[in-house]
Amino acid sequence: MVTAALDAISAEGPSALSLRDLARRAGVSHAAPAHHFKDRTGLLTAIAAEGYALLAATLAEAADLRDAGVRYVHFAREHPAHFQVMFTPELLRGNDLELTTARALAGGRLRDAVSAVPPEGRGADARLAGVAAWSLAHGFATLLLSHNLDGPLDGQDDPEDVFRTLSGMLFRAT
C-alpha cells in the first residue's frame, strides 16, 4: 500500500491521495488502508517517517558536510514523493512517535556533519551554519524537483556536481 501511495503521490501529489483510490491501485479491499493506517493522515505520516529514516541512513554514510549535502540532494531526487510529504507538515500527525524519532535522527545527522567542520570553515555559530547548510541543500533539492533549475542547469550539469560547487562557495573547509 505504501508503494501504491508513493506512486500516486509522485503522479498527482499528496493532496490527490485517497484511501479508496489507494485500495483500488493496490488491489485490496477498500477497508484495507484504513485498517493499517486508520486514515489518510496516518498513511502520510507513515510515509514521512519512512522518508526521514531513509534520509538519516543516507546522511549517516556521508564523509563530510559537503557529502551530506550531496546525499541530501540525491535522496530528494531518488525519493521525491517521500521528500514532498516529509516537508508538508499540515498533512502529518506531528506528534507521531515514529515520525518525531526519525525526524530527530535525520536532523542529528546533519548537525553532526556541521559540527565536524572547524569554526574557521563554517563560522562560530554551528547552529546557524546548520541552518545555512540545510537551507542550501533543501532549497537546491526543492528547486530541482519543481523544475525551476531546468533553465539555469540546462540539463548539461550533474545536479549533484553543481551542489558540490555551491556548497564549496558557502563552506570553505568541509
ABEGO torsion letter per residue (X at the ends): XAAAAAAAAAAAEAAABBAAAAAAAAGBBAAAAAAAAGBAAAAAAAAAAAAAAAAAAAAAABABAAAAAAAAAAAAAABAAAAAAAABAAABBAABAAAAAAAAAAAAAAAAAAAABBAAAAEABAAAAAAAAAAAAAAAAAAAAAGAAAAAAGGABBAAAAAAAAAAAABABX
